[in-house]
Amino acid sequence: MLKNTKTIIAFLLIPQYLLVKWLSNYPEFIEPYYSEGVYPYISKALRYTLGWIPFSFGDLVYAMAIIYIIRWFYINQKRLIKDTKLWIVDVVCAVSIIYFAFHMFWGLNYYRLPLHKSLGLKSEYTTEQLVNVTKKLIEKSNSIYTQIAGSDTLKIDIPYSKKNILRMAPLGYTNLKNTFPNLEYHPKSAKKSLFSYPLTYMGFSGYLNPLTNEAQVDALIPVYLFPTTTSHEMAHQLGFAAENEANFIGCLAAINHDDIYFNYSGYTFALRFCLNEIAKRDEPLFDELYQTVNRGVLNNYKEARDFWDNYENPLEPLFKSTYSSYLKANKQAKGMESYSYVVALLVNYFEKTSI
């Protein structure tokens, strides 16, 4: 790339940044023209192109990029002193290109309208509403557990391979689109991440590659978590960037699935969020409700807890703090805490819908 061209691209980072910050104030523009306009075509094009590849192409690109960056810095380390200006231009030029690609291919979805507005739901709820919905979710979760396991109290083991769950997950969206037409999911591009070990040690169960639109699921997490985690990452593919919204949509996709094990994973997923919120508000009430949850459901919760405890390490808080800062920089003021705000969507949705 010519020197002048690199300089121009590097300087374009400034107007790009200002433009994105300006657009972030206009979700009414982003929603129809990007999130529901240009983005679905970009998303589908990437999924048609890469979805058929059996492994994560994006992870492979990341691995190659890391190797290339390390090699580039090693080869060009002397330029840092001898040719500092051009060295900086090269780096900023690369950042400018990545910044553009990130926002064009997916990132502008962070600034779309809040989901509760597009679904006509309220964003606030009372403790009474929370308790009522939680009781309904306990009853439903217990009922599905009994359908699967009878009078047993052991954890549910989903009898499918993780590969099959990835293949089955889109059916939940096929059913869900009857109620929400804009949640149509096709073609599929969900894969087990090649970086599953690093993801686990960082405390993440999956992620969306914004440059390839592949949904990456941590291959190490318990099978019980796989249906909702896969559905969550698929929600990101559909353009729902906020974690609370992806959790909500992923939950709906799982409970609308034809398969009872997906339903179990979805309802218990929603229940866990609601119980955690009650624990923050009223611990004695939480203890009372907790006693009514089937012991087998609680054993599945324990399975998930034990899994993450086994991979706990001193660096995990640092990774989560970094990601939290990233979320805050993208209009999610609560950072990682925004995950808990799925409760508002769940409560207001299930109040209107029979469970």
PEQUISUL-V435495 format. One record per residue. RES is the residue in one small letter. PSI is psi in radians with two decimals (NA if undefined). BURIAL is b if it has 16 or more other ideal C-beta (glycine too) atoms within 10 Angstrom, else e. D_FIRST is the distance of its C-alpha to the first C-alpha in Angstrom with 1 decimal. Layout:
res:RES psi:PSI burial:BURIAL d_first:D_FIRST
res:RES psi:PSI burial:BURIAL d_first:D_FIRST
This chain:
res:m psi:2.34 burial:e d_first:0.0
res:l psi:2.63 burial:e d_first:3.8
res:k psi:-0.82 burial:e d_first:6.5
res:n psi:-0.66 burial:e d_first:8.5
res:t psi:-0.76 burial:e d_first:6.7
res:k psi:-0.74 burial:b d_first:6.5
res:t psi:-0.75 burial:e d_first:10.1
res:i psi:-0.82 burial:e d_first:11.2
res:i psi:-0.70 burial:b d_first:10.5
res:a psi:-0.79 burial:b d_first:12.2
res:f psi:-0.42 burial:e d_first:15.0
res:l psi:-0.25 burial:b d_first:15.5
res:l psi:-0.64 burial:b d_first:17.0
res:i psi:-0.95 burial:e d_first:20.0
res:p psi:-0.56 burial:e d_first:21.0
res:q psi:-0.85 burial:e d_first:20.3
res:y psi:-0.79 burial:e d_first:22.7
res:l psi:-0.68 burial:e d_first:25.3
res:l psi:-0.77 burial:e d_first:25.2
res:v psi:-0.76 burial:b d_first:25.9
res:k psi:-0.64 burial:e d_first:28.6
res:w psi:-0.79 burial:e d_first:30.1
res:l psi:-0.52 burial:b d_first:30.1
res:s psi:-0.31 burial:e d_first:31.7
res:n psi:-0.01 burial:e d_first:34.8
res:y psi:1.14 burial:e d_first:35.3
res:p psi:-0.46 burial:b d_first:36.0
res:e psi:-0.40 burial:e d_first:38.1
res:f psi:-0.77 burial:e d_first:34.9
res:i psi:-0.76 burial:b d_first:32.8
res:e psi:-0.99 burial:b d_first:35.6
res:p psi:-0.58 burial:e d_first:36.2
res:y psi:-0.46 burial:e d_first:32.7
res:y psi:-1.11 burial:b d_first:30.5
res:s psi:-0.66 burial:b d_first:32.7
res:e psi:0.05 burial:e d_first:35.0
res:g psi:-1.45 burial:e d_first:32.9
res:v psi:-0.73 burial:e d_first:29.2
res:y psi:-0.79 burial:b d_first:29.1
res:p psi:-0.60 burial:e d_first:31.7
res:y psi:-0.71 burial:e d_first:29.7
res:i psi:-0.81 burial:e d_first:26.5
res:s psi:-0.85 burial:b d_first:28.7
res:k psi:-0.67 burial:b d_first:30.6
res:a psi:-0.76 burial:e d_first:27.6
res:l psi:-0.69 burial:b d_first:26.1
res:r psi:-0.62 burial:b d_first:29.6
res:y psi:-0.68 burial:e d_first:30.4
res:t psi:-0.71 burial:e d_first:27.2
res:l psi:-0.25 burial:b d_first:27.6
res:g psi:-0.51 burial:b d_first:31.2
res:w psi:-0.32 burial:e d_first:32.7
res:i psi:2.22 burial:e d_first:30.9
res:p psi:-0.28 burial:e d_first:33.6
res:f psi:2.98 burial:e d_first:31.5
res:s psi:1.83 burial:b d_first:29.1
res:f psi:-0.68 burial:b d_first:25.7
res:g psi:-0.72 burial:b d_first:24.3
res:d psi:-0.69 burial:b d_first:26.0
res:l psi:-0.73 burial:e d_first:24.5
res:v psi:-0.75 burial:e d_first:21.0
res:y psi:-0.78 burial:b d_first:21.9
res:a psi:-0.78 burial:e d_first:23.3
res:m psi:-0.65 burial:e d_first:20.3
res:a psi:-0.71 burial:e d_first:18.1
res:i psi:-0.77 burial:e d_first:20.6
res:i psi:-0.75 burial:e d_first:20.6
res:y psi:-0.75 burial:e d_first:16.9
res:i psi:-0.78 burial:e d_first:17.0
res:i psi:-0.77 burial:e d_first:20.0
res:r psi:-0.74 burial:e d_first:18.5
res:w psi:-0.79 burial:e d_first:15.3
res:f psi:-0.64 burial:e d_first:17.7
res:y psi:-0.80 burial:e d_first:20.0
res:i psi:-0.63 burial:e d_first:17.6
res:n psi:0.26 burial:e d_first:16.1
res:q psi:-0.59 burial:e d_first:19.5
res:k psi:-0.49 burial:e d_first:20.2
res:r psi:-0.41 burial:e d_first:17.2
res:l psi:-0.56 burial:e d_first:19.0
res:i psi:-0.78 burial:e d_first:21.7
res:k psi:-0.58 burial:e d_first:20.2
res:d psi:0.96 burial:e d_first:16.9
res:t psi:-0.75 burial:e d_first:17.8
res:k psi:-0.88 burial:e d_first:16.0
res:l psi:-0.55 burial:e d_first:12.4
res:w psi:-0.79 burial:b d_first:13.5
res:i psi:-0.70 burial:e d_first:14.8
res:v psi:-0.76 burial:b d_first:11.7
res:d psi:-0.80 burial:b d_first:9.8
res:v psi:-0.83 burial:b d_first:13.0
res:v psi:-0.60 burial:b d_first:13.7
res:c psi:-0.80 burial:b d_first:10.4
res:a psi:-0.75 burial:b d_first:11.4
res:v psi:-0.70 burial:e d_first:14.9
res:s psi:-0.74 burial:b d_first:14.2
res:i psi:-0.77 burial:e d_first:12.9
res:i psi:-0.71 burial:e d_first:15.8
res:y psi:-0.74 burial:b d_first:18.2
res:f psi:-0.83 burial:b d_first:17.5
res:a psi:-0.73 burial:e d_first:18.0
res:f psi:-0.88 burial:e d_first:21.1
res:h psi:-0.59 burial:b d_first:22.8
res:m psi:-0.73 burial:e d_first:22.1
res:f psi:-0.40 burial:b d_first:23.2
res:w psi:-0.68 burial:b d_first:26.2
res:g psi:-0.47 burial:b d_first:26.3
res:l psi:-0.26 burial:b d_first:27.8
res:n psi:-0.33 burial:b d_first:30.9
res:y psi:-0.36 burial:b d_first:31.8
res:y psi:0.30 burial:b d_first:32.9
res:r psi:3.08 burial:b d_first:35.0
res:l psi:2.51 burial:e d_first:38.8
res:p psi:2.51 burial:e d_first:40.9
res:l psi:-0.62 burial:b d_first:42.3
res:h psi:-0.48 burial:b d_first:45.9
res:k psi:-0.78 burial:e d_first:45.5
res:s psi:-0.42 burial:e d_first:44.3
res:l psi:-0.10 burial:b d_first:47.0
res:g psi:0.55 burial:e d_first:49.7
res:l psi:2.74 burial:b d_first:50.5
res:k psi:2.73 burial:e d_first:51.5
res:s psi:-0.06 burial:e d_first:49.4
res:e psi:2.75 burial:e d_first:52.5
res:y psi:2.74 burial:b d_first:55.4
res:t psi:2.89 burial:e d_first:58.5
res:t psi:-0.63 burial:e d_first:59.7
res:e psi:-0.77 burial:e d_first:62.4
res:q psi:-0.74 burial:b d_first:59.9
res:l psi:-0.78 burial:b d_first:57.8
res:v psi:-0.74 burial:b d_first:61.0
res:n psi:-0.78 burial:e d_first:62.1
res:v psi:-0.68 burial:b d_first:58.8
res:t psi:-0.72 burial:b d_first:58.7
res:k psi:-0.69 burial:e d_first:62.2
res:k psi:-0.71 burial:b d_first:61.2
res:l psi:-0.61 burial:b d_first:58.2
res:i psi:-0.81 burial:b d_first:60.5
res:e psi:-0.76 burial:e d_first:63.0
res:k psi:-0.77 burial:b d_first:60.4
res:s psi:-0.76 burial:b d_first:58.7
res:n psi:-0.69 burial:b d_first:62.1
res:s psi:-0.79 burial:e d_first:63.1
res:i psi:-0.67 burial:b d_first:60.1
res:y psi:-0.79 burial:b d_first:60.6
res:t psi:-0.67 burial:e d_first:64.2
res:q psi:-0.64 burial:e d_first:63.3
res:i psi:-0.84 burial:b d_first:61.1
res:a psi:-0.05 burial:b d_first:63.0
res:g psi:-2.30 burial:e d_first:66.5
res:s psi:0.19 burial:e d_first:68.3
res:d psi:2.90 burial:e d_first:66.1
res:t psi:0.17 burial:e d_first:64.3
res:l psi:2.81 burial:e d_first:61.6
res:k psi:2.65 burial:b d_first:57.9
res:i psi:2.27 burial:b d_first:56.6
res:d psi:1.94 burial:e d_first:54.6
res:i psi:2.18 burial:b d_first:52.5
res:p psi:0.58 burial:e d_first:53.3
res:y psi:2.64 burial:b d_first:49.8
res:s psi:2.77 burial:e d_first:46.9
res:k psi:-0.57 burial:b d_first:43.7
res:k psi:-0.72 burial:e d_first:42.1
res:n psi:-0.62 burial:e d_first:44.8
res:i psi:-0.72 burial:b d_first:44.5
res:l psi:-0.67 burial:b d_first:40.8
res:r psi:-0.63 burial:e d_first:42.1
res:m psi:-0.48 burial:b d_first:45.0
res:a psi:-0.69 burial:b d_first:43.4
res:p psi:-0.38 burial:b d_first:42.2
res:l psi:-0.58 burial:b d_first:45.9
res:g psi:-0.68 burial:b d_first:46.4
res:y psi:-0.60 burial:b d_first:43.9
res:t psi:-0.74 burial:b d_first:45.6
res:n psi:-0.65 burial:b d_first:48.8
res:l psi:-0.51 burial:b d_first:47.4
res:k psi:-0.27 burial:b d_first:45.9
res:n psi:-0.51 burial:e d_first:49.5
res:t psi:-0.70 burial:e d_first:49.8
res:f psi:1.57 burial:e d_first:46.2
res:p psi:-0.50 burial:e d_first:44.6
res:n psi:0.00 burial:e d_first:41.1
res:l psi:0.37 burial:b d_first:41.2
res:e psi:2.29 burial:e d_first:40.9
res:y psi:1.83 burial:b d_first:38.8
res:h psi:2.42 burial:e d_first:37.4
res:p psi:2.98 burial:e d_first:35.6
res:k psi:2.65 burial:b d_first:35.8
res:s psi:1.19 burial:b d_first:33.0
res:a psi:2.28 burial:b d_first:34.8
res:k psi:2.76 burial:b d_first:34.4
res:k psi:2.34 burial:b d_first:35.5
res:s psi:2.44 burial:b d_first:32.8
res:l psi:-0.27 burial:b d_first:31.7
res:f psi:0.58 burial:b d_first:31.7
res:s psi:-0.70 burial:b d_first:35.3
res:y psi:-0.89 burial:e d_first:36.5
res:p psi:-0.71 burial:e d_first:34.0
res:l psi:-0.78 burial:b d_first:34.6
res:t psi:-0.79 burial:b d_first:38.4
res:y psi:-0.42 burial:e d_first:38.3
res:m psi:-0.22 burial:b d_first:36.3
res:g psi:0.36 burial:b d_first:39.0
res:f psi:2.44 burial:b d_first:37.1
res:s psi:-0.07 burial:b d_first:38.5
res:g psi:3.05 burial:b d_first:35.4
res:y psi:2.81 burial:b d_first:32.2
res:l psi:2.26 burial:b d_first:30.1
res:n psi:1.93 burial:b d_first:26.5
res:p psi:-0.29 burial:b d_first:25.0
res:l psi:-0.35 burial:b d_first:21.9
res:t psi:-0.16 burial:b d_first:24.0
res:n psi:0.55 burial:b d_first:27.3
res:e psi:2.32 burial:b d_first:29.2
res:a psi:2.07 burial:b d_first:32.4
res:q psi:2.19 burial:b d_first:32.7
res:v psi:2.34 burial:b d_first:36.2
res:d psi:2.03 burial:b d_first:37.3
res:a psi:-0.17 burial:b d_first:39.2
res:l psi:-0.32 burial:b d_first:41.5
res:i psi:2.69 burial:b d_first:43.2
res:p psi:2.56 burial:b d_first:46.8
res:v psi:-0.57 burial:b d_first:47.2
res:y psi:-0.57 burial:b d_first:49.2
res:l psi:-0.21 burial:b d_first:46.1
res:f psi:-0.73 burial:b d_first:43.9
res:p psi:-0.81 burial:b d_first:45.1
res:t psi:-0.62 burial:b d_first:44.4
res:t psi:-0.76 burial:b d_first:41.2
res:t psi:-0.80 burial:b d_first:39.8
res:s psi:-0.63 burial:b d_first:41.0
res:h psi:-0.85 burial:b d_first:39.5
res:e psi:-0.55 burial:b d_first:36.0
res:m psi:-0.60 burial:b d_first:36.5
res:a psi:-0.67 burial:b d_first:37.4
res:h psi:-0.70 burial:b d_first:34.0
res:q psi:-0.58 burial:b d_first:32.5
res:l psi:-0.03 burial:b d_first:34.6
res:g psi:0.18 burial:b d_first:33.0
res:f psi:1.66 burial:b d_first:35.5
res:a psi:-0.60 burial:b d_first:33.4
res:a psi:2.36 burial:b d_first:36.3
res:e psi:-0.69 burial:b d_first:38.0
res:n psi:-0.65 burial:b d_first:41.5
res:e psi:-0.69 burial:b d_first:40.8
res:a psi:-0.65 burial:b d_first:39.3
res:n psi:-0.78 burial:b d_first:42.3
res:f psi:-0.86 burial:b d_first:44.7
res:i psi:-0.70 burial:b d_first:43.2
res:g psi:-0.68 burial:b d_first:42.9
res:c psi:-0.80 burial:b d_first:46.5
res:l psi:-0.69 burial:b d_first:47.6
res:a psi:-0.69 burial:b d_first:45.9
res:a psi:-0.74 burial:b d_first:47.7
res:i psi:-0.29 burial:b d_first:51.1
res:n psi:0.03 burial:b d_first:50.8
res:h psi:2.70 burial:b d_first:50.1
res:d psi:-0.33 burial:e d_first:52.9
res:d psi:2.32 burial:b d_first:53.0
res:i psi:-0.52 burial:e d_first:55.3
res:y psi:-0.61 burial:b d_first:53.2
res:f psi:-0.75 burial:b d_first:50.3
res:n psi:-0.78 burial:b d_first:52.8
res:y psi:-0.81 burial:b d_first:54.1
res:s psi:-0.70 burial:b d_first:50.6
res:g psi:-0.83 burial:b d_first:49.9
res:y psi:-0.71 burial:b d_first:53.2
res:t psi:-0.49 burial:b d_first:53.4
res:f psi:-0.86 burial:b d_first:49.8
res:a psi:-0.73 burial:b d_first:50.9
res:l psi:-0.71 burial:b d_first:54.2
res:r psi:-0.73 burial:b d_first:52.4
res:f psi:-0.76 burial:b d_first:50.5
res:c psi:-0.73 burial:b d_first:53.7
res:l psi:-0.72 burial:b d_first:55.8
res:n psi:-0.65 burial:e d_first:53.3
res:e psi:-0.69 burial:b d_first:53.5
res:i psi:-0.68 burial:b d_first:57.3
res:a psi:-0.60 burial:e d_first:57.3
res:k psi:-0.54 burial:e d_first:55.6
res:r psi:-0.68 burial:e d_first:58.1
res:d psi:1.64 burial:e d_first:61.4
res:e psi:-0.76 burial:e d_first:61.7
res:p psi:-0.69 burial:e d_first:65.3
res:l psi:-0.69 burial:e d_first:64.4
res:f psi:-0.80 burial:b d_first:61.5
res:d psi:-0.69 burial:e d_first:63.9
res:e psi:-0.81 burial:e d_first:66.3
res:l psi:-0.66 burial:b d_first:63.8
res:y psi:-0.61 burial:e d_first:62.2
res:q psi:-0.30 burial:e d_first:65.6
res:t psi:-0.09 burial:e d_first:65.7
res:v psi:2.33 burial:b d_first:62.5
res:n psi:2.39 burial:b d_first:63.2
res:r psi:-0.57 burial:e d_first:63.0
res:g psi:-0.68 burial:b d_first:60.8
res:v psi:-0.77 burial:b d_first:58.2
res:l psi:-0.57 burial:e d_first:58.3
res:n psi:-0.56 burial:b d_first:57.8
res:n psi:-0.68 burial:b d_first:54.5
res:y psi:-0.73 burial:b d_first:53.4
res:k psi:-0.68 burial:e d_first:54.5
res:e psi:-0.79 burial:b d_first:52.5
res:a psi:-0.74 burial:b d_first:49.3
res:r psi:-0.80 burial:e d_first:50.2
res:d psi:-0.66 burial:e d_first:51.0
res:f psi:-0.88 burial:b d_first:47.7
res:w psi:-0.59 burial:e d_first:45.6
res:d psi:-0.62 burial:e d_first:48.1
res:n psi:-0.40 burial:e d_first:47.6
res:y psi:0.15 burial:e d_first:43.8
res:e psi:2.41 burial:e d_first:44.3
res:n psi:2.84 burial:e d_first:42.6
res:p psi:-0.41 burial:e d_first:41.9
res:l psi:-0.32 burial:e d_first:38.2
res:e psi:-0.80 burial:b d_first:38.8
res:p psi:-0.59 burial:e d_first:39.7
res:l psi:-0.79 burial:e d_first:36.5
res:f psi:-0.75 burial:b d_first:34.4
res:k psi:-0.59 burial:e d_first:36.6
res:s psi:-0.70 burial:e d_first:36.4
res:t psi:-0.79 burial:e d_first:32.6
res:y psi:-0.63 burial:b d_first:32.7
res:s psi:-0.71 burial:b d_first:35.4
res:s psi:-0.66 burial:e d_first:33.3
res:y psi:-0.76 burial:e d_first:30.5
res:l psi:-0.74 burial:b d_first:33.1
res:k psi:-0.60 burial:e d_first:34.5
res:a psi:-0.26 burial:e d_first:31.1
res:n psi:0.78 burial:b d_first:31.1
res:k psi:0.42 burial:e d_first:34.5
res:q psi:1.53 burial:b d_first:36.7
res:a psi:-0.49 burial:e d_first:38.8
res:k psi:-0.04 burial:e d_first:40.8
res:g psi:-2.35 burial:b d_first:37.9
res:m psi:-0.46 burial:b d_first:39.1
res:e psi:-0.28 burial:e d_first:42.6
res:s psi:-0.32 burial:b d_first:41.5
res:y psi:-0.66 burial:b d_first:42.3
res:s psi:-0.30 burial:b d_first:46.0
res:y psi:-0.03 burial:b d_first:45.8
res:v psi:-0.42 burial:b d_first:46.0
res:v psi:-0.70 burial:b d_first:49.7
res:a psi:-0.74 burial:b d_first:49.9
res:l psi:-0.76 burial:b d_first:48.5
res:l psi:-0.82 burial:b d_first:50.7
res:v psi:-0.84 burial:b d_first:53.9
res:n psi:-0.50 burial:b d_first:53.5
res:y psi:-0.88 burial:b d_first:52.6
res:f psi:-0.33 burial:b d_first:55.4
res:e psi:-0.58 burial:e d_first:57.9
res:k psi:-0.32 burial:e d_first:57.4
res:t psi:2.44 burial:e d_first:57.2
res:s psi:2.42 burial:e d_first:59.8
res:i psi:NA burial:e d_first:58.8
